[in-house]
Amino acid sequence: MKYLSNAMGSLLGVLALGALAAVLVLVFEGAQRGNEPLSRVSQSPIETPTPPSSPPPERTQVVETPGPDKWSPPTPLPDRGVRVGSPKKVAVSRRDVAIEYLYNSALDGDMLVSSARMQGGVAVVAINLNTGRVQRLSRVAKQGIEEPHISGRYVTWVESVSEPNQIVRQLHVFDLVQTREFTVGQGSHYYYQQDLKDNLLVWQDYRGQGWGIYGYDLTSAQNLTIVEGPGIYSFPRVCSKEWIIYLQNVQEDWPGTANLRAHNLATGEDIPIGQIPFPQDVTAGEQHACDGSRVAWIGIQMEQSAPIYQQHVFDLGTRSDRVLNISIRALPSVLLSGNVLISSVGYDLARDVPFSVFSNVLPEQFHIGSKLLFSQDRAVWIVAESDGSQGIHSAPIIRR
């Protein structure tokens, strides 16, 4: 299938159907999808110049999908000493920053960053989940602020700015310690599919004759070329200061499957890990995650012309792979932080036991459009409340 090169508008109808089917299955399995809004923010998107071949759908893309008001709660797993604790609603302060709507959020520890609709436009905000304090990090723009990410002291995002006869995409960084904002790149680059960890920022970009993976070291202020050349490289993830993982697509085979590979920044070594699904909807690129030396990914096997999905965990240190004994009936978003993996179910990799993710959450909170975020034994999700407002809910992982 040829890579998408025209009219994203015509694609959205197809995406909506695919996303609806995928999400309906996942909700009943207890797997939470992503943290996108239940309805679109009302704004006209800025169109960026389209290169000869457009990239795969971005993780932050939002598809409005209607659904029933209530869902049956997922069937809980037996208690093996690990569980998600009782959720609490975060009391967000509206005194300093009046937020109308949050979308495209990211989490690191007790800090949540998000694109926020507010009076005058859209801005990037940071919310302390312990205190509820809200801090606006970017200017308020009419539109075009995308993909906020947070790791440690740094928050990053992309802003599309209109200039005569062109749209310029700027890559912004905010230092939470020094409370200052600066730009590390702008111009003809696209900065798609970002990821941020350990002061390393990576993204997909179109340069020369194809889509490659590039990055920026915030510690040394150095630009990085991770992989480029024939083919299409997409959805990079930062595992550590040493390892980056990414997908390799052969253009004629997109979508369908992709090769998952790992690149060592210190040695230049580039190794194959496995082959993963690459669906034609907004879940593309969500079936792999990494943290430290671990890589979690959904593998695919064909049995009697039907796909069989398996949850893999690959160790970059020992180059060993294992398949977890859990059921994967659809394509869940894979999250990994420390010893906790969240897929169709939760899994404590240190204790080697699965656990239910949200069996104790009210069915009313299983709306299409809510997204699970996870970091450092804290689960966070944003849902529409009964009064039409948004609520940020947080729950810890509890062990006994």
N, C-alpha and C positions, 0 to 999 in steps of 0.2 A: 504494500500500500504506500502510495506516495505520501511524503511528509506534508502536513498541512501548510499551505502557503497563502491561501486567500481567506477572506471573509470568516473571521471567527464567529460572526453572528450566526451564520448558517450552521455552524458546528454546535452551538449551544443547545439547540433542540435535541440533537442526538445525545449530547452529554447529559441533559436533564433526565432522559429516559434511562440511560445507563446508571446514573448516580442514584436514581430512585430505587431501581431494582436492587442495586448493591447495598444501599443503606437499609432497606426494609429487612433484608436477610440478616445483616449485621446486628441490628437492634435486637432481634429476637435471640440472637446468639450471645447477647451481653457485651458485644464489642462496640465501643463508642467510636464514632468517626472523627470528626474534626471540629474546630472551634469557629466555624463560619456562622454568619448571622442567619436567623430563620427567614428573613426576607432581605432583599437587596437594599443597600443604602441608596437613596434616590440621588443619583448624580450621573452626569454624562461622562463616560470614560474618555480619557485622552488616548488617541491612537498613536502608537509608535511606528516608525518606519518598519516595513516588513522586508527582511532579507530574502535571498533566493529560496531558502528553506526555513520555515518557522519552527520554533522549538516545540517539544511536547507540552501538553497542558500544564500550567503551573500549579503547585500545591495550594496556592492561595486563591485560586479561582473559585467563585461562589456560584452555585446553581440553585435557584429557588425550587424547592420540591415540596408540594403540599402533602400532608399526611393526616392520619387520624389524630384525634385529640389525646388519646391514651394508648399505652402499650401494655401488654402483659409483662410483668417483671421477669428477668431471666432466671432460669433454674439454678439455685445455688449449688456449688460443689461442696463435698464433705469438708468439714473444718480440719485442716492439717496444721493449725497453729499460725497461719498467716491470713490476714483478712484486711479489707478496707474498712476503716473506722467510720463512725457516724459523721455524715457531712454537716458542715456548718456554712451558713451564708456569710460572706464577707461584707462587713459594714463599710461601704465605700463613701469617703468624704466628698461631698459636692461643693464644699466651700471654696476651694481654690480653683477648680476646673469643673465646669458644668458639662458633663458628658451626656450626649443624647443616645449614642449607640456605639458599642464596641464590636470589632470584627478583626479577623486576621491576627490572632493573638499568639504569643509565645511565652514560655515560662522558664525561669531559672531559679530554683530554690523558692524563696518567698517573694520574688519579684515577677510581676506579670507586665508585659508590654503589649500594646495593642494599637491598631489604627482606631481612631475615635472620631465619630461624627459629633460636631459641636457647632455652636453658633458661628457662622462665617465660613465653614468648610470642614476640612479633615486635618487632624494632627496626630502625631505619635505621642502616646502617654505611657507613663510607668506607674504601676499601682503596687504599693507595699501591702501584701496580703495579711500581714500581721497588724498593721496600724490602719489600713484603709486609706492612707494618704495618696493623693493623685498628683503627679508631676507632669506637666507638659514639656516634652523634649524638643519638638520641632515647631516651626512656624505653622500657622493655620493656613492651609492651601485650599484653593477651590476644589481641587481634585488631584489625583496622580501620586498619592503617597502609598507605597506598597511594601509588603514583606518585612515588617519589623521583626528583629531577632534580638535575643539577649543572651549574654554569657559573661558572668562575672561583672566587671566594671563597665563593659561596653554594650551599647545598643546600636544596631545598624538598621537602615532602611534605604529604599530607593524612592526618589522623587522625580516625576516627569515634569519638565518645565518647558513651556511654550516659548520658542524663540522664532524670529522671522524665518519662515519657510521650513521649519524643522521642529522636532521634539527632542530635547536633550534630557537624557536620564542621568541623574546625579546620585552617587553612592555616598550616603551620609553616615557619620559615626558620632555618637554622643558618649562622652566619658563621664560616668556617674560619680567618679571620685573627684575629678577636677571640675565637674559641672560645666563642661564646654562642648560645643559641637564643631565638627570639622568635616571636610569633604575629602575623600581619598580617591575619587575618580569621577569623571564625567565625560560627556562627548558622544561619540558614536557607539559606545559599548551599551550592552543591554542589561547586564547584571540580573539575569534570571535565576530562579531556584537557589537562592542563597542558603548557606548554613554557617553557623558561627559557634566556635568552641575554642577554649584555650588560646584566646587572642588570635586565632586564625579564622579568616573570613574567606569562604569559597563560593563560587557561582558558575553558572553556565553562560557562555558568551559566544557570539558569532564573530570570528575574525578570519580574514582571508577567505578560505574556501569551505569552511565547515564550522560546526558547533563543538567547542572544546570546553575544558574545565580549567578555570583560572582562580587565583586567590590573592590575598593580601595579608601579610604578617603585621599585625598592629603593634607588636613589640619592636620589630626591627625596621618597620616602615618600608618593607620590600614587597614588590610585586612578584607573584608566583605563576608559572605556567606548569600546570599539573599534567594534563594530557591534551593533545590535539592531533589532528591528522585525519585520515580517511574514516568515514563512519560518523556517527552522532553520539556524543557523550553528554550525559544528562544526570540530574538529581544527585549532586555530590553531597556527602556527609563527612563532617570532621569527627574522627574517632578520638584523636589525640594530637599532640604536637608532631607525632611521627607518621600517623596513618590517615589517609583519606580514602573513602570508598565512593564508587560512582557506577553508573550504568553505561554499558556500551550497546548501542543499537546499530544494526545494519539497516540502512534506510529502506530498502525494499521489503524488509520484514516488519516494519513498524506499522501498527502496534501488534502485539502478540506476546513475545517474550523478549527479554533483554539479558545480556551477560553482566553479572555483578563482579566487579573487580576491585582490588585494593592497591593503592599506590603509596610507597614509602617515600616521604619527603627527604629523608636523610640520605638514603642509598640510591634512590631512583628506581628501586625494584617495583615491578608491577605484576601482580599475581591474580589468577582467576579464582573466584570463590564458588560460583554456581550460576545457574540460570533461573530467573525469576519471571513471574507474569508481568506483562506490561499492558494493562487494560486501556480501552479507548474511552476513558471518562476521567473525571476529576480525581479518582483514586490512583491514577498513574503516579508511580514514584513513591508510594507510601508503604511498600511492602519490604523495605529494608531500613535498618537503623544500626547505629553502633555507639559504643561507649568504651573508651580504653582499648583493650585488646579483643573485646567481644564484638561480633557482628551478628545481628539477628536478621533473618530473612526468610521469606516464604518461598519454598521450592515447589516445583510443579513436575508431575509425572503423568503420562497418559496411560490409562488402563481401559481397554475396550472403548477407545475413542472418547473417553470422558476424563477430564483433568482431575487429578488427585493432588491436593495441596498439603504440604508438610511444613511444620515450623522447625527451622534449622537454627543452630547457634554455632558459629565458626570462631575459633580462637586464632588470632593473628600471630600469637607467640609460638604456639605449638603446631600451627597449620593443621589443626584437627577440626572435624565437623561432627556434630551430633544432631539427631532428630528427636525432638521432644515428643513424649507420648500424650499429645493433646489433639483434640479434633479440630480441624480447620475445614469448615464447610463452605466458606466464602473467602473473600479477600479482605481481611481486616487491615486497618492501619497498625503498623508495628512501632511500638515505643520501647526504648531501652534506656534506663538510667540506673547506674550502679548495678546491683544484683537483681533488679526487678525488670522483668519483661512483661509488656502488656500486648497481647495479640487477641485472639478470640476469647481468651481468658487471661488472667494474670498468672505469672510464674515467677517464683522465688528461685533464682539460679543458685544461691548459696545453700538453701535447704533442699533444693531439687523437688519442690512441690508446687502444684498449681493451686490457684485460689480464685474465688469469684470476684469480679471487679465491682459490680454495682447491684448486687442482689438486695441491698438494703435501701436503695433509692426509690422514692415514690414513682409509680408508673407515669405520672403526669410529667416527669422530667425527662422521659425518653422521647423527646421530640426530634424529628429530623432537623438537622442543622446544628445541633449541639456538638461540640467537639471536646474530646478528652485531651487534656494536657497532663504531662507527668514529669516530675523532676524531684530528685532527692527524697524519695518516699512520700511525696505529696501529689495527690491527684486533684486537678482543678478543671472545672467545666463551667460554661456560661450558657444559661437557658433563658427562655422567655417566661416570665412569671405570669400569674393569673391576671394581674392588673395591666399587662402589656409592657411592663418595664423589663429590664434585664437583671438577672441575678448571678453573681459570681459565687460558686460553691466550691468548698475545699474539704478534702478528707485525707487523713493520714493512712499509711500502711502500718498496721499493728501486728506485732509478733509476740508470741508467748512461749 
